[in-house]
């Protein structure tokens, strides 16, 4: 199957929280003309100075003005991002993040977007716990069966209801869950369990996490196929000395960055152009419309990293059309 000819490049605006929206849009137009789309924070843990969700929900005039600002700079909204933890053991946090996610689902279609990026969340390990418990393994007695209890008591019921809500709001909208360690969806198996709860649930593929978890991003994209609705452009660099001594798991992450076994990176600095072209090809059977640059490189300022990433991804999209299968 040939790669999608309409794959576009976006950017997550969380890299520019210290600048007003108009300034960011004007800069993107000049500094990174390859970028056509923006992904905007809308709640949860995601800061959202560029998107007043309550005001936009309440006023058609406010929505029209916001969209006009984006369009004047030759850009469009691809997705709202409400990453958070609606399964948090703290009921106040869980309720707030659930409300933020539902509001993003309501608002996205009003702004012409059909993607909401989110995370699956992480519940308590057992009743009475006050902090989330990442149920990622049962190699010790006190870790056994944690995930299954979480699934039965919190993950399954919550995401079944959320999928139903999203489908009722807008059948074409996709809630794109990032496969992210520390949440209850972090690999193919855990995503498929949640995705089976409703067609509104899709995946957001961020290959940077696959790199450090030892997963094959190309195979993940191919395995999930049409259930992938969005992608992030972010790389990972490994630091050999620290990796040899401390392995992939390091309690100090993300600081001090210079001492970590791995750090996030601008696309192309950890894996070459042909890897990214391969990812574009692997996404050919997906519903991905945009690969959105998520700048989190601790050693490169966003003003340098985002244009560099945009050029790399543009080259990868072009190369994917010519690379043999």
C-alpha positions in Angstrom: 0.0 0.0 0.0 1.5 3.4 -0.9 2.0 6.0 1.8 -0.7 8.6 2.5 -0.1 11.4 0.1 -2.0 13.8 2.4 0.2 13.4 5.5 0.7 16.8 7.0 3.0 18.2 9.7 1.8 19.8 12.9 3.3 21.0 16.1 2.2 20.7 19.8 2.0 24.3 21.1 3.0 23.2 24.6 6.6 24.0 23.5 5.6 27.7 23.3 3.6 28.3 26.5 5.5 31.5 27.3 4.3 33.2 24.1 0.8 34.4 23.1 -1.0 32.5 20.4 -0.7 35.2 17.8 3.1 35.5 18.2 3.5 31.7 18.0 1.5 31.4 14.8 3.3 34.3 13.2 6.7 32.7 14.1 5.6 29.3 12.8 4.6 30.8 9.5 8.0 32.3 9.0 10.4 29.8 10.7 8.7 26.5 9.8 6.7 26.7 6.6 6.5 22.9 6.4 4.1 23.1 9.4 0.4 23.3 8.4 -1.4 22.3 11.6 -1.4 22.9 15.3 -2.2 20.7 18.3 -3.4 22.8 21.2 -3.6 22.1 24.9 -7.1 22.0 26.3 -6.9 20.7 29.9 -5.9 17.8 32.1 -2.2 18.2 32.9 -1.8 20.0 29.6 -1.4 23.8 30.1 -3.7 25.7 27.8 -3.0 29.4 27.6 -3.7 29.3 23.9 -7.2 27.9 24.3 -9.8 29.3 26.7 -12.0 26.2 26.6 -14.9 27.7 28.7 -15.0 30.9 26.6 -14.9 29.0 23.3 -17.6 26.5 24.3 -19.8 29.4 25.4 -19.5 31.7 22.3 -19.7 31.2 18.6 -18.2 34.6 18.1 -15.2 33.6 20.3 -14.8 30.4 18.3 -14.9 32.3 15.0 -12.3 34.8 16.2 -10.0 32.1 17.4 -10.2 30.2 14.2 -9.7 33.4 12.1 -6.5 34.0 14.0 -5.2 30.6 13.1 -6.3 30.8 9.5 -4.7 34.2 9.0 -1.3 32.5 9.4 -2.0 29.7 6.9 -2.6 27.1 9.7 -5.4 25.0 10.9 -6.3 23.1 14.1 -5.7 19.4 13.9 -6.3 18.3 17.5 -7.0 19.4 21.0 -4.8 17.8 23.7 -6.3 17.0 27.1 -3.8 14.6 28.4 -4.5 13.8 32.0 -5.5 11.1 34.5 -9.3 10.6 34.7 -8.6 7.4 36.7 -6.6 9.1 39.4 -7.3 7.9 43.0 -7.8 11.5 44.1 -11.4 12.0 43.2 -10.9 15.8 42.7 -8.2 15.2 40.1 -10.1 12.5 38.4 -13.3 14.6 38.1 -11.4 17.6 36.8 -9.5 15.6 34.2 -12.6 13.8 33.1 -14.5 17.1 32.7 -11.6 18.6 30.8 -11.5 15.6 28.4 -15.3 15.7 27.9 -15.1 19.4 27.2 -12.4 18.9 24.7 -14.5 16.3 23.0 -17.4 18.8 22.9 -15.2 21.7 21.7 -13.1 20.0 19.0 -16.0 19.6 16.4 -17.0 23.2 17.0 -13.5 24.2 15.9 -13.5 21.9 12.9 -11.2 19.2 14.5 -12.0 15.5 14.7 -9.1 14.5 17.0 -8.7 14.8 20.8 -5.3 13.5 22.1 -5.5 12.0 25.6 -3.9 9.4 27.9 -5.7 6.4 29.4 -4.8 7.4 32.9 -3.6 5.2 35.8 -5.7 4.2 38.8 -4.9 3.0 42.3 -3.4 -0.4 42.8 -6.0 -1.3 45.4 -9.0 0.3 47.1 -7.8 2.9 49.6 -4.6 3.8 47.7 -4.1 7.5 47.3 -1.6 7.5 44.4 -1.7 5.8 41.0 0.0 2.5 40.6 1.5 1.6 37.2 0.5 -2.0 36.8 3.2 -3.0 34.3 4.4 -6.3 35.6 3.9 -9.1 38.1 7.4 -10.3 38.8 7.0 -9.9 42.5 4.1 -11.1 44.7 2.9 -7.6 45.5 2.7 -6.7 41.9 0.7 -9.7 40.7 -2.8 -9.1 39.4 -2.7 -5.3 39.9 -3.5 -4.6 36.3 -6.4 -7.1 36.2 -8.0 -5.5 39.2 -7.5 -2.1 37.7 -9.1 -3.2 34.5 -12.2 -4.7 36.2 -12.8 -1.9 38.6 -11.7 1.3 36.8 -10.2 1.1 33.3 -12.8 -1.0 31.6 -15.9 0.8 33.1 -14.4 4.3 32.6 -13.3 3.9 29.0 -16.4 2.1 27.9 -18.5 5.1 29.1 -16.1 7.6 27.6 -16.2 5.9 24.2 -20.0 5.9 24.3 -20.0 9.6 25.2 -17.6 10.5 22.4 -19.6 8.6 19.8 -22.8 10.3 20.9 -21.2 13.8 20.7 -19.6 13.3 17.2 -19.4 9.8 15.6 -16.4 10.8 13.4 -14.3 12.1 16.3 -11.4 10.0 17.6 -10.1 10.1 21.1 -6.4 9.2 20.4 -4.8 7.6 23.4 -1.0 7.9 23.6 0.7 4.6 24.3 2.6 6.0 27.2 4.4 4.2 30.1 2.9 5.1 33.5 -0.6 4.9 32.1 -2.9 1.9 31.6 -2.3 2.0 27.8 1.4 1.7 26.9 1.8 -1.0 24.3 -0.2 -2.9 21.6 -1.8 -5.4 24.0 -3.1 -2.8 26.5 -4.3 -0.5 23.7 -6.3 -3.3 22.0 -8.1 -4.0 25.3 -9.3 -0.4 25.6 -9.9 0.0 21.8 -12.3 -2.9 21.9 -14.6 -0.9 24.1 -15.7 1.4 21.2 -14.8 2.7 17.7 -14.2 6.2 19.0 -11.0 5.2 20.7 -7.9 5.4 18.5 -4.1 5.4 19.2 -1.7 8.3 19.2 1.7 6.9 18.3 4.7 8.7 19.8 7.7 6.6 18.8 10.0 8.2 21.3 8.5 6.0 24.0 8.8 2.9 21.9 12.5 3.5 21.4 13.3 3.3 25.1 10.9 0.5 25.8 12.5 -1.6 23.2 9.5 -1.7 20.9 9.5 -1.5 17.1 7.5 1.6 16.1 7.1 0.4 12.5 5.6 -2.9 13.6 3.4 -1.2 16.2 2.0 1.1 13.5 1.4 -1.8 11.1 -0.2 -4.0 13.8 -2.7 -1.3 14.9 -3.4 -0.2 11.3 -6.6 1.7 11.1 -6.9 2.2 14.8 -4.1 4.7 14.8 -5.6 8.2 14.5 -2.7 10.5 15.3 1.1 10.6 15.7 3.7 12.6 17.5 7.1 13.4 16.0 9.7 13.0 18.8 12.9 11.0 18.9 15.0 9.4 21.7 18.8 9.5 22.2 20.6 6.9 24.3 23.6 7.9 26.4 25.9 4.9 26.5 27.8 5.3 29.7 24.7 5.9 31.9 22.7 3.3 30.0 25.4 0.7 30.8 25.3 1.4 34.5 21.7 2.2 35.1 19.6 0.7 32.3 16.5 2.1 30.9 14.7 2.7 34.2 16.0 5.7 36.1 14.2 7.2 39.1 15.8 10.7 38.5 14.1 11.2 35.1 14.0 13.8 33.6 16.7 15.7 35.5 19.6 16.0 35.4 19.3 15.4 31.7 23.0 15.0 31.1 23.1 12.0 33.5 20.1 10.1 32.1 20.4 6.8 30.2 18.2 8.3 27.5 16.5 11.6 26.7 13.9 12.8 24.2 15.3 14.5 21.1 14.5 16.3 18.0 13.5 13.9 15.2 16.5 12.8 13.3 19.0 13.2 16.2 18.3 9.8 17.5 17.2 7.9 14.4 17.9 8.8 10.8 15.7 10.0 8.0 15.1 6.5 6.6 13.7 5.3 10.0 11.2 8.2 9.9 10.4 7.5 6.2 9.7 3.9 7.3 7.3 5.1 10.0 5.4 7.2 7.4 5.1 4.1 5.2 4.0 2.0 8.2 1.2 4.5 8.9 -0.1 4.1 5.4 -3.0 1.9 6.6 -3.8 4.2 9.5 -6.2 7.2 9.9 -3.3 9.5 10.7 -3.7 12.8 9.0 -0.9 14.7 10.8 2.4 13.9 12.5 2.7 16.5 15.2 6.1 17.7 16.4 6.3 17.4 20.2 9.4 19.3 21.2 10.9 17.9 24.5 14.6 17.9 23.7 16.3 19.1 26.9 19.4 20.2 25.0 17.8 22.1 22.1 15.6 25.2 22.4 12.2 25.0 20.7 13.1 27.8 18.3 15.8 25.6 16.9 14.3 22.1 17.3 10.9 22.7 15.8 12.0 24.0 12.4 14.7 21.3 12.3 12.1 18.6 13.0 9.7 20.0 10.4 12.4 19.8 7.8 13.2 16.2 8.7 9.6 15.1 8.7 9.0 16.8 5.4 11.9 15.0 3.9 10.6 11.7 5.5 7.2 12.1 4.0 8.7 12.8 0.6 11.2 9.9 0.9 8.4 7.5 1.9 6.9 7.8 -1.5 10.1 6.4 -3.1 11.5 4.0 -0.6 10.9 0.3 -1.7 8.5 -1.7 0.4 
